Amino acid sequence: MHLDCDVLNPGIVPTDYAHEGGLSLEDLRVACEVIAQGEVIGIEIAEFQNSWSSNGIPVSPAPLIEALRPILKMMRSA
C-alpha cells in the first residue's frame, strides 16, 4: 500500500503540497479497514514532512499511525 500524505486535508500532517477536499484521518482509517480485509504485504508513506516549516518543531506521526492501525494490526498478525 502506498500513501501520499498530500491526499489528506491540509493541516493534518505537514506536506509539501496542500489540496482542499482531501481525506480526514477518519476517512483514512475507514479506508484502511476495508483494505485490511485483503492481503497487504507492505506499506509506504510518502509526502510526510517532519515539521510545518524549515527547522520547525518536529511533528508527531502518532495521529497518522493511529489512522493506519487497521492495516498495521493486520500485517502484524499475518
mmJSON file of the N, C-alpha and C atoms, coordinates in Angstrom:
{"data_MODEL":{"atom_site":{
"group_PDB":["ATOM","ATOM","ATOM","ATOM","ATOM","ATOM","ATOM","ATOM","ATOM","ATOM","ATOM","ATOM","ATOM","ATOM","ATOM","ATOM","ATOM","ATOM","ATOM","ATOM","ATOM","ATOM","ATOM","ATOM","ATOM","ATOM","ATOM","ATOM","ATOM","ATOM","ATOM","ATOM","ATOM","ATOM","ATOM","ATOM","ATOM","ATOM","ATOM","ATOM","ATOM","ATOM","ATOM","ATOM","ATOM","ATOM","ATOM","ATOM","ATOM","ATOM","ATOM","ATOM","ATOM","ATOM","ATOM","ATOM","ATOM","ATOM","ATOM","ATOM","ATOM","ATOM","ATOM","ATOM","ATOM","ATOM","ATOM","ATOM","ATOM","ATOM","ATOM","ATOM","ATOM","ATOM","ATOM","ATOM","ATOM","ATOM","ATOM","ATOM","ATOM","ATOM","ATOM","ATOM","ATOM","ATOM","ATOM","ATOM","ATOM","ATOM","ATOM","ATOM","ATOM","ATOM","ATOM","ATOM","ATOM","ATOM","ATOM","ATOM","ATOM","ATOM","ATOM","ATOM","ATOM","ATOM","ATOM","ATOM","ATOM","ATOM","ATOM","ATOM","ATOM","ATOM","ATOM","ATOM","ATOM","ATOM","ATOM","ATOM","ATOM","ATOM","ATOM","ATOM","ATOM","ATOM","ATOM","ATOM","ATOM","ATOM","ATOM","ATOM","ATOM","ATOM","ATOM","ATOM","ATOM","ATOM","ATOM","ATOM","ATOM","ATOM","ATOM","ATOM","ATOM","ATOM","ATOM","ATOM","ATOM","ATOM","ATOM","ATOM","ATOM","ATOM","ATOM","ATOM","ATOM","ATOM","ATOM","ATOM","ATOM","ATOM","ATOM","ATOM","ATOM","ATOM","ATOM","ATOM","ATOM","ATOM","ATOM","ATOM","ATOM","ATOM","ATOM","ATOM","ATOM","ATOM","ATOM","ATOM","ATOM","ATOM","ATOM","ATOM","ATOM","ATOM","ATOM","ATOM","ATOM","ATOM","ATOM","ATOM","ATOM","ATOM","ATOM","ATOM","ATOM","ATOM","ATOM","ATOM","ATOM","ATOM","ATOM","ATOM","ATOM","ATOM","ATOM","ATOM","ATOM","ATOM","ATOM","ATOM","ATOM","ATOM","ATOM","ATOM","ATOM","ATOM","ATOM","ATOM","ATOM","ATOM","ATOM","ATOM","ATOM","ATOM","ATOM","ATOM","ATOM","ATOM","ATOM","ATOM","ATOM","ATOM"],
"id":[1,2,3,4,5,6,7,8,9,10,11,12,13,14,15,16,17,18,19,20,21,22,23,24,25,26,27,28,29,30,31,32,33,34,35,36,37,38,39,40,41,42,43,44,45,46,47,48,49,50,51,52,53,54,55,56,57,58,59,60,61,62,63,64,65,66,67,68,69,70,71,72,73,74,75,76,77,78,79,80,81,82,83,84,85,86,87,88,89,90,91,92,93,94,95,96,97,98,99,100,101,102,103,104,105,106,107,108,109,110,111,112,113,114,115,116,117,118,119,120,121,122,123,124,125,126,127,128,129,130,131,132,133,134,135,136,137,138,139,140,141,142,143,144,145,146,147,148,149,150,151,152,153,154,155,156,157,158,159,160,161,162,163,164,165,166,167,168,169,170,171,172,173,174,175,176,177,178,179,180,181,182,183,184,185,186,187,188,189,190,191,192,193,194,195,196,197,198,199,200,201,202,203,204,205,206,207,208,209,210,211,212,213,214,215,216,217,218,219,220,221,222,223,224,225,226,227,228,229,230,231,232,233,234],
"type_symbol":["N","C","C","N","C","C","N","C","C","N","C","C","N","C","C","N","C","C","N","C","C","N","C","C","N","C","C","N","C","C","N","C","C","N","C","C","N","C","C","N","C","C","N","C","C","N","C","C","N","C","C","N","C","C","N","C","C","N","C","C","N","C","C","N","C","C","N","C","C","N","C","C","N","C","C","N","C","C","N","C","C","N","C","C","N","C","C","N","C","C","N","C","C","N","C","C","N","C","C","N","C","C","N","C","C","N","C","C","N","C","C","N","C","C","N","C","C","N","C","C","N","C","C","N","C","C","N","C","C","N","C","C","N","C","C","N","C","C","N","C","C","N","C","C","N","C","C","N","C","C","N","C","C","N","C","C","N","C","C","N","C","C","N","C","C","N","C","C","N","C","C","N","C","C","N","C","C","N","C","C","N","C","C","N","C","C","N","C","C","N","C","C","N","C","C","N","C","C","N","C","C","N","C","C","N","C","C","N","C","C","N","C","C","N","C","C","N","C","C","N","C","C","N","C","C","N","C","C","N","C","C","N","C","C"],
"label_atom_id":["N","CA","C","N","CA","C","N","CA","C","N","CA","C","N","CA","C","N","CA","C","N","CA","C","N","CA","C","N","CA","C","N","CA","C","N","CA","C","N","CA","C","N","CA","C","N","CA","C","N","CA","C","N","CA","C","N","CA","C","N","CA","C","N","CA","C","N","CA","C","N","CA","C","N","CA","C","N","CA","C","N","CA","C","N","CA","C","N","CA","C","N","CA","C","N","CA","C","N","CA","C","N","CA","C","N","CA","C","N","CA","C","N","CA","C","N","CA","C","N","CA","C","N","CA","C","N","CA","C","N","CA","C","N","CA","C","N","CA","C","N","CA","C","N","CA","C","N","CA","C","N","CA","C","N","CA","C","N","CA","C","N","CA","C","N","CA","C","N","CA","C","N","CA","C","N","CA","C","N","CA","C","N","CA","C","N","CA","C","N","CA","C","N","CA","C","N","CA","C","N","CA","C","N","CA","C","N","CA","C","N","CA","C","N","CA","C","N","CA","C","N","CA","C","N","CA","C","N","CA","C","N","CA","C","N","CA","C","N","CA","C","N","CA","C","N","CA","C","N","CA","C","N","CA","C","N","CA","C","N","CA","C","N","CA","C","N","CA","C","N","CA","C"],
"label_alt_id":[null,null,null,null,null,null,null,null,null,null,null,null,null,null,null,null,null,null,null,null,null,null,null,null,null,null,null,null,null,null,null,null,null,null,null,null,null,null,null,null,null,null,null,null,null,null,null,null,null,null,null,null,null,null,null,null,null,null,null,null,null,null,null,null,null,null,null,null,null,null,null,null,null,null,null,null,null,null,null,null,null,null,null,null,null,null,null,null,null,null,null,null,null,null,null,null,null,null,null,null,null,null,null,null,null,null,null,null,null,null,null,null,null,null,null,null,null,null,null,null,null,null,null,null,null,null,null,null,null,null,null,null,null,null,null,null,null,null,null,null,null,null,null,null,null,null,null,null,null,null,null,null,null,null,null,null,null,null,null,null,null,null,null,null,null,null,null,null,null,null,null,null,null,null,null,null,null,null,null,null,null,null,null,null,null,null,null,null,null,null,null,null,null,null,null,null,null,null,null,null,null,null,null,null,null,null,null,null,null,null,null,null,null,null,null,null,null,null,null,null,null,null,null,null,null,null,null,null,null,null,null,null,null,null],
"label_comp_id":["MET","MET","MET","HIS","HIS","HIS","LEU","LEU","LEU","ASP","ASP","ASP","CYS","CYS","CYS","ASP","ASP","ASP","VAL","VAL","VAL","LEU","LEU","LEU","ASN","ASN","ASN","PRO","PRO","PRO","GLY","GLY","GLY","ILE","ILE","ILE","VAL","VAL","VAL","PRO","PRO","PRO","THR","THR","THR","ASP","ASP","ASP","TYR","TYR","TYR","ALA","ALA","ALA","HIS","HIS","HIS","GLU","GLU","GLU","GLY","GLY","GLY","GLY","GLY","GLY","LEU","LEU","LEU","SER","SER","SER","LEU","LEU","LEU","GLU","GLU","GLU","ASP","ASP","ASP","LEU","LEU","LEU","ARG","ARG","ARG","VAL","VAL","VAL","ALA","ALA","ALA","CYS","CYS","CYS","GLU","GLU","GLU","VAL","VAL","VAL","ILE","ILE","ILE","ALA","ALA","ALA","GLN","GLN","GLN","GLY","GLY","GLY","GLU","GLU","GLU","VAL","VAL","VAL","ILE","ILE","ILE","GLY","GLY","GLY","ILE","ILE","ILE","GLU","GLU","GLU","ILE","ILE","ILE","ALA","ALA","ALA","GLU","GLU","GLU","PHE","PHE","PHE","GLN","GLN","GLN","ASN","ASN","ASN","SER","SER","SER","TRP","TRP","TRP","SER","SER","SER","SER","SER","SER","ASN","ASN","ASN","GLY","GLY","GLY","ILE","ILE","ILE","PRO","PRO","PRO","VAL","VAL","VAL","SER","SER","SER","PRO","PRO","PRO","ALA","ALA","ALA","PRO","PRO","PRO","LEU","LEU","LEU","ILE","ILE","ILE","GLU","GLU","GLU","ALA","ALA","ALA","LEU","LEU","LEU","ARG","ARG","ARG","PRO","PRO","PRO","ILE","ILE","ILE","LEU","LEU","LEU","LYS","LYS","LYS","MET","MET","MET","MET","MET","MET","ARG","ARG","ARG","SER","SER","SER","ALA","ALA","ALA"],
"label_asym_id":["A","A","A","A","A","A","A","A","A","A","A","A","A","A","A","A","A","A","A","A","A","A","A","A","A","A","A","A","A","A","A","A","A","A","A","A","A","A","A","A","A","A","A","A","A","A","A","A","A","A","A","A","A","A","A","A","A","A","A","A","A","A","A","A","A","A","A","A","A","A","A","A","A","A","A","A","A","A","A","A","A","A","A","A","A","A","A","A","A","A","A","A","A","A","A","A","A","A","A","A","A","A","A","A","A","A","A","A","A","A","A","A","A","A","A","A","A","A","A","A","A","A","A","A","A","A","A","A","A","A","A","A","A","A","A","A","A","A","A","A","A","A","A","A","A","A","A","A","A","A","A","A","A","A","A","A","A","A","A","A","A","A","A","A","A","A","A","A","A","A","A","A","A","A","A","A","A","A","A","A","A","A","A","A","A","A","A","A","A","A","A","A","A","A","A","A","A","A","A","A","A","A","A","A","A","A","A","A","A","A","A","A","A","A","A","A","A","A","A","A","A","A","A","A","A","A","A","A","A","A","A","A","A","A"],
"label_entity_id":["1","1","1","1","1","1","1","1","1","1","1","1","1","1","1","1","1","1","1","1","1","1","1","1","1","1","1","1","1","1","1","1","1","1","1","1","1","1","1","1","1","1","1","1","1","1","1","1","1","1","1","1","1","1","1","1","1","1","1","1","1","1","1","1","1","1","1","1","1","1","1","1","1","1","1","1","1","1","1","1","1","1","1","1","1","1","1","1","1","1","1","1","1","1","1","1","1","1","1","1","1","1","1","1","1","1","1","1","1","1","1","1","1","1","1","1","1","1","1","1","1","1","1","1","1","1","1","1","1","1","1","1","1","1","1","1","1","1","1","1","1","1","1","1","1","1","1","1","1","1","1","1","1","1","1","1","1","1","1","1","1","1","1","1","1","1","1","1","1","1","1","1","1","1","1","1","1","1","1","1","1","1","1","1","1","1","1","1","1","1","1","1","1","1","1","1","1","1","1","1","1","1","1","1","1","1","1","1","1","1","1","1","1","1","1","1","1","1","1","1","1","1","1","1","1","1","1","1","1","1","1","1","1","1"],
"label_seq_id":[1,1,1,2,2,2,3,3,3,4,4,4,5,5,5,6,6,6,7,7,7,8,8,8,9,9,9,10,10,10,11,11,11,12,12,12,13,13,13,14,14,14,15,15,15,16,16,16,17,17,17,18,18,18,19,19,19,20,20,20,21,21,21,22,22,22,23,23,23,24,24,24,25,25,25,26,26,26,27,27,27,28,28,28,29,29,29,30,30,30,31,31,31,32,32,32,33,33,33,34,34,34,35,35,35,36,36,36,37,37,37,38,38,38,39,39,39,40,40,40,41,41,41,42,42,42,43,43,43,44,44,44,45,45,45,46,46,46,47,47,47,48,48,48,49,49,49,50,50,50,51,51,51,52,52,52,53,53,53,54,54,54,55,55,55,56,56,56,57,57,57,58,58,58,59,59,59,60,60,60,61,61,61,62,62,62,63,63,63,64,64,64,65,65,65,66,66,66,67,67,67,68,68,68,69,69,69,70,70,70,71,71,71,72,72,72,73,73,73,74,74,74,75,75,75,76,76,76,77,77,77,78,78,78],
"pdbx_PDB_ins_code":[null,null,null,null,null,null,null,null,null,null,null,null,null,null,null,null,null,null,null,null,null,null,null,null,null,null,null,null,null,null,null,null,null,null,null,null,null,null,null,null,null,null,null,null,null,null,null,null,null,null,null,null,null,null,null,null,null,null,null,null,null,null,null,null,null,null,null,null,null,null,null,null,null,null,null,null,null,null,null,null,null,null,null,null,null,null,null,null,null,null,null,null,null,null,null,null,null,null,null,null,null,null,null,null,null,null,null,null,null,null,null,null,null,null,null,null,null,null,null,null,null,null,null,null,null,null,null,null,null,null,null,null,null,null,null,null,null,null,null,null,null,null,null,null,null,null,null,null,null,null,null,null,null,null,null,null,null,null,null,null,null,null,null,null,null,null,null,null,null,null,null,null,null,null,null,null,null,null,null,null,null,null,null,null,null,null,null,null,null,null,null,null,null,null,null,null,null,null,null,null,null,null,null,null,null,null,null,null,null,null,null,null,null,null,null,null,null,null,null,null,null,null,null,null,null,null,null,null,null,null,null,null,null,null],
"Cartn_x":[0.856,0.0,0.895,0.536,1.284,0.351,0.777,0.003,0.828,0.345,0.91,0.107,0.752,0.046,-0.609,-0.231,-0.875,-2.297,-2.786,-4.203,-5.065,-4.43,-5.166,-5.515,-6.557,-6.914,-5.713,-5.516,-4.422,-4.527,-3.38,-3.331,-3.323,-3.495,-3.485,-2.056,-1.252,0.172,0.924,2.167,2.942,3.272,3.012,3.353,3.856,4.505,4.929,3.755,2.727,1.575,0.314,-0.565,-1.829,-2.973,-3.938,-5.096,-6.362,-7.244,-8.519,-9.359,-10.24,-11.146,-10.52,-9.465,-8.807,-9.478,-8.821,-9.333,-9.088,-9.991,-9.748,-9.031,-8.527,-7.911,-8.951,-10.198,-11.268,-11.548,-11.552,-11.712,-10.6,-9.379,-8.235,-8.381,-8.806,-8.974,-10.001,-11.127,-12.182,-11.66,-10.937,-10.354,-9.384,-8.611,-7.66,-8.381,-9.529,-10.306,-10.716,-11.13,-11.536,-10.323,-9.238,-8.032,-7.49,-7.587,-7.062,-7.828,-8.965,-9.71,-9.029,-8.145,-7.383,-5.971,-5.107,-3.712,-2.883,-2.158,-1.239,0.14,1.105,2.439,3.426,3.018,3.902,3.168,3.781,3.187,4.31,4.034,4.965,4.216,4.826,4.218,5.115,4.537,5.289,4.655,5.417,4.944,4.591,5.237,5.087,6.355,6.228,7.366,7.442,8.614,8.746,8.377,8.11,7.691,6.919,6.221,5.426,6.278,7.508,8.389,9.827,10.7,12.118,12.634,13.321,13.891,12.82,11.578,10.491,10.502,9.611,9.472,8.945,9.568,9.101,7.645,6.929,5.523,5.443,4.656,4.473,3.65,4.076,3.276,2.17,1.995,1.055,-0.377,-0.972,-2.336,-2.429,-1.419,-1.398,-1.265,-0.383,-0.196,-1.474,-2.177,-3.448,-4.467,-4.517,-5.442,-5.061,-3.776,-3.29,-3.364,-3.75,-3.736,-4.43,-5.58,-6.196,-5.26,-4.5,-3.563,-2.352,-1.825,-0.657,-0.978,-2.157,-2.578,-2.71,-3.294,-3.454,-2.092,-1.159,0.169,0.922,0.753,1.44,0.952,-0.336,-0.91,-0.712,-0.259,-0.075,1.184],
"Cartn_y":[-1.171,0.0,1.224,2.199,3.451,4.596,5.407,6.568,7.827,8.711,10.058,10.923,11.459,12.225,13.487,13.93,15.13,14.855,13.603,13.333,13.648,13.935,14.292,15.78,16.143,17.56,18.355,19.564,20.396,20.602,20.612,20.865,19.612,18.44,17.194,16.758,16.689,16.396,17.347,17.658,18.544,17.861,18.552,18.061,19.232,18.914,19.97,20.532,19.726,20.122,20.068,21.026,21.065,21.176,20.275,20.267,20.164,21.128,21.108,19.927,19.454,18.377,17.001,16.877,15.59,14.74,13.676,12.758,13.292,13.001,13.232,11.995,12.061,10.871,9.772,10.148,9.16,8.495,9.265,8.697,7.683,8.056,7.167,5.899,6.026,4.848,3.895,4.434,3.605,2.911,3.639,3.037,1.919,2.135,1.112,-0.13,0.05,-1.11,-1.962,-1.318,-2.047,-2.716,-1.978,-2.524,-3.702,-3.614,-4.668,-5.98,-5.961,-7.201,-8.061,-7.458,-8.186,-8.428,-8.806,-9.059,-7.806,-7.378,-6.245,-6.773,-6.612,-7.136,-6.04,-4.798,-3.706,-2.385,-1.394,-0.058,0.962,1.97,3.065,4.367,5.257,6.554,7.625,8.432,9.492,10.847,11.896,13.269,13.609,12.969,13.361,14.108,15.375,16.182,16.125,16.319,16.205,17.476,18.571,19.8,20.677,21.678,22.574,23.605,23.826,24.802,24.324,24.886,24.54,24.783,23.821,23.899,24.067,23.693,23.802,22.646,22.731,21.686,20.421,19.263,18.014,17.711,17.178,16.817,15.312,14.921,13.501,12.832,11.66,10.92,10.089,10.196,9.352,9.378,10.541,10.52,9.781,9.93,9.225,7.72,7.334,5.917,5.32,6.067,5.587,5.332,6.213,6.024,4.802,4.477,3.321,2.022,2.104,0.954,-0.291,-0.195,-1.428,-2.24,-1.553,-2.268,-2.742,-1.902,-2.293,-3.493,-3.494,-4.601,-5.885,-5.79,-6.946,-7.491,-6.62,-7.06,-7.721,-7.222,-7.78,-9.191,-9.442,-10.751,-11.764,-11.292,-12.217,-13.04],
"Cartn_z":[0.0,0.0,0.0,-0.808,-0.887,-0.486,0.456,0.892,0.68,-0.171,-0.272,0.7,1.7,2.735,2.198,0.999,0.459,-0.031,0.083,-0.2,1.023,2.153,3.37,3.339,4.056,4.177,4.687,4.19,4.681,6.194,6.842,8.274,9.132,8.513,9.294,9.566,8.512,8.645,7.72,8.043,7.183,5.852,4.741,3.408,2.568,1.479,0.552,-0.229,-0.434,-1.244,-0.395,-0.572,0.165,-0.832,-0.706,-1.598,-0.763,-0.901,-0.192,-0.673,0.188,-0.181,-0.084,0.678,0.837,1.908,2.264,3.282,4.69,5.581,7.008,7.539,8.753,9.349,9.554,9.832,9.962,8.62,7.536,6.197,5.917,6.259,6.043,6.86,8.112,8.974,8.387,7.93,7.338,6.074,5.237,4.036,4.407,5.455,5.9,6.424,7.046,7.496,6.297,5.225,4.015,3.372,3.222,2.597,3.413,4.727,5.608,5.471,4.808,4.582,3.512,2.739,1.733,2.235,1.325,1.688,1.431,2.426,2.307,2.7,1.821,2.118,2.497,2.336,2.706,2.663,3.278,3.298,3.123,2.316,2.097,2.341,3.112,3.401,2.787,1.907,1.232,1.533,1.276,1.458,2.9,3.871,5.266,5.639,5.917,6.334,7.859,8.405,9.857,10.618,9.907,10.588,9.601,10.138,9.297,8.579,9.06,8.418,8.536,7.722,7.797,9.204,9.734,11.092,12.163,11.854,12.822,13.819,14.759,15.776,15.106,15.359,14.747,15.117,14.154,14.326,14.565,15.521,15.81,14.708,14.253,13.281,13.944,15.266,16.016,15.46,15.146,14.606,13.267,12.426,11.153,11.376,12.259,12.563,13.133,13.957,14.515,13.401,12.403,11.282,10.448,10.408,9.66,10.462,11.719,12.622,12.062,11.387,10.873,9.973,9.144,8.263,9.048,9.909,10.689,11.578,12.164,13.018,12.189,10.999,10.144,9.715,9.389,8.948,10.09,11.297,12.445,12.748,12.548,12.867,11.737,10.58,9.434,9.571],
"occupancy":[1.0,1.0,1.0,1.0,1.0,1.0,1.0,1.0,1.0,1.0,1.0,1.0,1.0,1.0,1.0,1.0,1.0,1.0,1.0,1.0,1.0,1.0,1.0,1.0,1.0,1.0,1.0,1.0,1.0,1.0,1.0,1.0,1.0,1.0,1.0,1.0,1.0,1.0,1.0,1.0,1.0,1.0,1.0,1.0,1.0,1.0,1.0,1.0,1.0,1.0,1.0,1.0,1.0,1.0,1.0,1.0,1.0,1.0,1.0,1.0,1.0,1.0,1.0,1.0,1.0,1.0,1.0,1.0,1.0,1.0,1.0,1.0,1.0,1.0,1.0,1.0,1.0,1.0,1.0,1.0,1.0,1.0,1.0,1.0,1.0,1.0,1.0,1.0,1.0,1.0,1.0,1.0,1.0,1.0,1.0,1.0,1.0,1.0,1.0,1.0,1.0,1.0,1.0,1.0,1.0,1.0,1.0,1.0,1.0,1.0,1.0,1.0,1.0,1.0,1.0,1.0,1.0,1.0,1.0,1.0,1.0,1.0,1.0,1.0,1.0,1.0,1.0,1.0,1.0,1.0,1.0,1.0,1.0,1.0,1.0,1.0,1.0,1.0,1.0,1.0,1.0,1.0,1.0,1.0,1.0,1.0,1.0,1.0,1.0,1.0,1.0,1.0,1.0,1.0,1.0,1.0,1.0,1.0,1.0,1.0,1.0,1.0,1.0,1.0,1.0,1.0,1.0,1.0,1.0,1.0,1.0,1.0,1.0,1.0,1.0,1.0,1.0,1.0,1.0,1.0,1.0,1.0,1.0,1.0,1.0,1.0,1.0,1.0,1.0,1.0,1.0,1.0,1.0,1.0,1.0,1.0,1.0,1.0,1.0,1.0,1.0,1.0,1.0,1.0,1.0,1.0,1.0,1.0,1.0,1.0,1.0,1.0,1.0,1.0,1.0,1.0,1.0,1.0,1.0,1.0,1.0,1.0,1.0,1.0,1.0,1.0,1.0,1.0,1.0,1.0,1.0,1.0,1.0,1.0],
"B_iso_or_equiv":[0.0,0.0,0.0,0.0,0.0,0.0,0.0,0.0,0.0,0.0,0.0,0.0,0.0,0.0,0.0,0.0,0.0,0.0,0.0,0.0,0.0,0.0,0.0,0.0,0.0,0.0,0.0,0.0,0.0,0.0,0.0,0.0,0.0,0.0,0.0,0.0,0.0,0.0,0.0,0.0,0.0,0.0,0.0,0.0,0.0,0.0,0.0,0.0,0.0,0.0,0.0,0.0,0.0,0.0,0.0,0.0,0.0,0.0,0.0,0.0,0.0,0.0,0.0,0.0,0.0,0.0,0.0,0.0,0.0,0.0,0.0,0.0,0.0,0.0,0.0,0.0,0.0,0.0,0.0,0.0,0.0,0.0,0.0,0.0,0.0,0.0,0.0,0.0,0.0,0.0,0.0,0.0,0.0,0.0,0.0,0.0,0.0,0.0,0.0,0.0,0.0,0.0,0.0,0.0,0.0,0.0,0.0,0.0,0.0,0.0,0.0,0.0,0.0,0.0,0.0,0.0,0.0,0.0,0.0,0.0,0.0,0.0,0.0,0.0,0.0,0.0,0.0,0.0,0.0,0.0,0.0,0.0,0.0,0.0,0.0,0.0,0.0,0.0,0.0,0.0,0.0,0.0,0.0,0.0,0.0,0.0,0.0,0.0,0.0,0.0,0.0,0.0,0.0,0.0,0.0,0.0,0.0,0.0,0.0,0.0,0.0,0.0,0.0,0.0,0.0,0.0,0.0,0.0,0.0,0.0,0.0,0.0,0.0,0.0,0.0,0.0,0.0,0.0,0.0,0.0,0.0,0.0,0.0,0.0,0.0,0.0,0.0,0.0,0.0,0.0,0.0,0.0,0.0,0.0,0.0,0.0,0.0,0.0,0.0,0.0,0.0,0.0,0.0,0.0,0.0,0.0,0.0,0.0,0.0,0.0,0.0,0.0,0.0,0.0,0.0,0.0,0.0,0.0,0.0,0.0,0.0,0.0,0.0,0.0,0.0,0.0,0.0,0.0,0.0,0.0,0.0,0.0,0.0,0.0],
"pdbx_formal_charge":[null,null,null,null,null,null,null,null,null,null,null,null,null,null,null,null,null,null,null,null,null,null,null,null,null,null,null,null,null,null,null,null,null,null,null,null,null,null,null,null,null,null,null,null,null,null,null,null,null,null,null,null,null,null,null,null,null,null,null,null,null,null,null,null,null,null,null,null,null,null,null,null,null,null,null,null,null,null,null,null,null,null,null,null,null,null,null,null,null,null,null,null,null,null,null,null,null,null,null,null,null,null,null,null,null,null,null,null,null,null,null,null,null,null,null,null,null,null,null,null,null,null,null,null,null,null,null,null,null,null,null,null,null,null,null,null,null,null,null,null,null,null,null,null,null,null,null,null,null,null,null,null,null,null,null,null,null,null,null,null,null,null,null,null,null,null,null,null,null,null,null,null,null,null,null,null,null,null,null,null,null,null,null,null,null,null,null,null,null,null,null,null,null,null,null,null,null,null,null,null,null,null,null,null,null,null,null,null,null,null,null,null,null,null,null,null,null,null,null,null,null,null,null,null,null,null,null,null,null,null,null,null,null,null],
"auth_seq_id":[1,1,1,2,2,2,3,3,3,4,4,4,5,5,5,6,6,6,7,7,7,8,8,8,9,9,9,10,10,10,11,11,11,12,12,12,13,13,13,14,14,14,15,15,15,16,16,16,17,17,17,18,18,18,19,19,19,20,20,20,21,21,21,22,22,22,23,23,23,24,24,24,25,25,25,26,26,26,27,27,27,28,28,28,29,29,29,30,30,30,31,31,31,32,32,32,33,33,33,34,34,34,35,35,35,36,36,36,37,37,37,38,38,38,39,39,39,40,40,40,41,41,41,42,42,42,43,43,43,44,44,44,45,45,45,46,46,46,47,47,47,48,48,48,49,49,49,50,50,50,51,51,51,52,52,52,53,53,53,54,54,54,55,55,55,56,56,56,57,57,57,58,58,58,59,59,59,60,60,60,61,61,61,62,62,62,63,63,63,64,64,64,65,65,65,66,66,66,67,67,67,68,68,68,69,69,69,70,70,70,71,71,71,72,72,72,73,73,73,74,74,74,75,75,75,76,76,76,77,77,77,78,78,78],
"auth_comp_id":["MET","MET","MET","HIS","HIS","HIS","LEU","LEU","LEU","ASP","ASP","ASP","CYS","CYS","CYS","ASP","ASP","ASP","VAL","VAL","VAL","LEU","LEU","LEU","ASN","ASN","ASN","PRO","PRO","PRO","GLY","GLY","GLY","ILE","ILE","ILE","VAL","VAL","VAL","PRO","PRO","PRO","THR","THR","THR","ASP","ASP","ASP","TYR","TYR","TYR","ALA","ALA","ALA","HIS","HIS","HIS","GLU","GLU","GLU","GLY","GLY","GLY","GLY","GLY","GLY","LEU","LEU","LEU","SER","SER","SER","LEU","LEU","LEU","GLU","GLU","GLU","ASP","ASP","ASP","LEU","LEU","LEU","ARG","ARG","ARG","VAL","VAL","VAL","ALA","ALA","ALA","CYS","CYS","CYS","GLU","GLU","GLU","VAL","VAL","VAL","ILE","ILE","ILE","ALA","ALA","ALA","GLN","GLN","GLN","GLY","GLY","GLY","GLU","GLU","GLU","VAL","VAL","VAL","ILE","ILE","ILE","GLY","GLY","GLY","ILE","ILE","ILE","GLU","GLU","GLU","ILE","ILE","ILE","ALA","ALA","ALA","GLU","GLU","GLU","PHE","PHE","PHE","GLN","GLN","GLN","ASN","ASN","ASN","SER","SER","SER","TRP","TRP","TRP","SER","SER","SER","SER","SER","SER","ASN","ASN","ASN","GLY","GLY","GLY","ILE","ILE","ILE","PRO","PRO","PRO","VAL","VAL","VAL","SER","SER","SER","PRO","PRO","PRO","ALA","ALA","ALA","PRO","PRO","PRO","LEU","LEU","LEU","ILE","ILE","ILE","GLU","GLU","GLU","ALA","ALA","ALA","LEU","LEU","LEU","ARG","ARG","ARG","PRO","PRO","PRO","ILE","ILE","ILE","LEU","LEU","LEU","LYS","LYS","LYS","MET","MET","MET","MET","MET","MET","ARG","ARG","ARG","SER","SER","SER","ALA","ALA","ALA"],
"auth_asym_id":["A","A","A","A","A","A","A","A","A","A","A","A","A","A","A","A","A","A","A","A","A","A","A","A","A","A","A","A","A","A","A","A","A","A","A","A","A","A","A","A","A","A","A","A","A","A","A","A","A","A","A","A","A","A","A","A","A","A","A","A","A","A","A","A","A","A","A","A","A","A","A","A","A","A","A","A","A","A","A","A","A","A","A","A","A","A","A","A","A","A","A","A","A","A","A","A","A","A","A","A","A","A","A","A","A","A","A","A","A","A","A","A","A","A","A","A","A","A","A","A","A","A","A","A","A","A","A","A","A","A","A","A","A","A","A","A","A","A","A","A","A","A","A","A","A","A","A","A","A","A","A","A","A","A","A","A","A","A","A","A","A","A","A","A","A","A","A","A","A","A","A","A","A","A","A","A","A","A","A","A","A","A","A","A","A","A","A","A","A","A","A","A","A","A","A","A","A","A","A","A","A","A","A","A","A","A","A","A","A","A","A","A","A","A","A","A","A","A","A","A","A","A","A","A","A","A","A","A","A","A","A","A","A","A"],
"auth_atom_id":["N","CA","C","N","CA","C","N","CA","C","N","CA","C","N","CA","C","N","CA","C","N","CA","C","N","CA","C","N","CA","C","N","CA","C","N","CA","C","N","CA","C","N","CA","C","N","CA","C","N","CA","C","N","CA","C","N","CA","C","N","CA","C","N","CA","C","N","CA","C","N","CA","C","N","CA","C","N","CA","C","N","CA","C","N","CA","C","N","CA","C","N","CA","C","N","CA","C","N","CA","C","N","CA","C","N","CA","C","N","CA","C","N","CA","C","N","CA","C","N","CA","C","N","CA","C","N","CA","C","N","CA","C","N","CA","C","N","CA","C","N","CA","C","N","CA","C","N","CA","C","N","CA","C","N","CA","C","N","CA","C","N","CA","C","N","CA","C","N","CA","C","N","CA","C","N","CA","C","N","CA","C","N","CA","C","N","CA","C","N","CA","C","N","CA","C","N","CA","C","N","CA","C","N","CA","C","N","CA","C","N","CA","C","N","CA","C","N","CA","C","N","CA","C","N","CA","C","N","CA","C","N","CA","C","N","CA","C","N","CA","C","N","CA","C","N","CA","C","N","CA","C","N","CA","C","N","CA","C","N","CA","C","N","CA","C","N","CA","C","N","CA","C"],
"pdbx_PDB_model_num":[1,1,1,1,1,1,1,1,1,1,1,1,1,1,1,1,1,1,1,1,1,1,1,1,1,1,1,1,1,1,1,1,1,1,1,1,1,1,1,1,1,1,1,1,1,1,1,1,1,1,1,1,1,1,1,1,1,1,1,1,1,1,1,1,1,1,1,1,1,1,1,1,1,1,1,1,1,1,1,1,1,1,1,1,1,1,1,1,1,1,1,1,1,1,1,1,1,1,1,1,1,1,1,1,1,1,1,1,1,1,1,1,1,1,1,1,1,1,1,1,1,1,1,1,1,1,1,1,1,1,1,1,1,1,1,1,1,1,1,1,1,1,1,1,1,1,1,1,1,1,1,1,1,1,1,1,1,1,1,1,1,1,1,1,1,1,1,1,1,1,1,1,1,1,1,1,1,1,1,1,1,1,1,1,1,1,1,1,1,1,1,1,1,1,1,1,1,1,1,1,1,1,1,1,1,1,1,1,1,1,1,1,1,1,1,1,1,1,1,1,1,1,1,1,1,1,1,1,1,1,1,1,1,1]
}}}
